[in-house]
């Protein structure tokens, strides 16, 4: 056999092997790391997806919550894992915010992780206690401009997309108020319910049922389209408050080096799961708009989102951690 023929044969064998690798995957349980404590919207959505993947692929997909450092601990563990498809990251938008928020990152998002798909996204929402006098975002902004520094706005924590949405609106509309960071969406919502902090901005997923029950009033969401489950809430864009689009994603990543056959298979399966009627309905109930885009589309989204939050952090002088 000539050298050229050997090379052709080797290339063909590698191609067949790579294809078979993708077809055989998974052959053992798959760990999905969520870099936050259990109970949040990303965690709840992730458990729905994991259960259905287990049913579809015949191997257990299980959740492991690794919180700490704004999600960096769990994300770094995935970034350092073997690229074999058996360690997956399901992250919120911390994956695109943290590169600009933290002075030192334990990994490089764009080099160490491969985007698989955006399973879905939850827009941020501006919320008030029902007793608060503003009935819409325009009235809220007018009140803030009339009495600079008087009002307090709760956020689910420094560096979250709601906290950055707060800073962006403050900068863009030149309003002055006090931002009160909480240790998560749960404590923030409880404070809002009690009227201790009368205004908040958080992922809509934390408040869907409270809004439906009239215990919290939503003034607007940071999306281009209204939510199917809460169609009466206007977008900031349609209210004339432009350029405020922001969401908290449920993004799926794998370590660098993962074969494309596995990346594509994961994307196809997760996309099928989130678009299935029952899972889609349950995600919408959590305030997560299902998507399941291609790896290429999601990679472009990640790059653009990193640039977007970098700009917000810089122009609004958000302190780095």
Secondary structure, 3 states (H helix, E strand, C coil): CCHHHHHHHHHHHHHHHHHHHHHHCCCCCEEEEECCCCCCHHHHHHHHHHHHHHHHHCCCEEEEECCCHHHHHHHHHHHCCCCCCCEEEEECCHHHHHHHHCCCCCCCHHHHEEEEEEEEEEEEEEEEECCCCCCCHHHHHHHHHHCCCCCEEEECCCCCHHHHHHHHHHHHHCCCCEEEECCCHHHHHHHHHHCCCCEEEEEHHHCHHHHHCCCEEEEEECCCCCCCCCCCCCECCCCCCCCCCCEEEEEEEEECCCCHHHHHHHHHHHHHHHHCHHHHHHHHHCCCEECCCCHHHHHHHHHHHHHHHHHHHHHCCCCCC
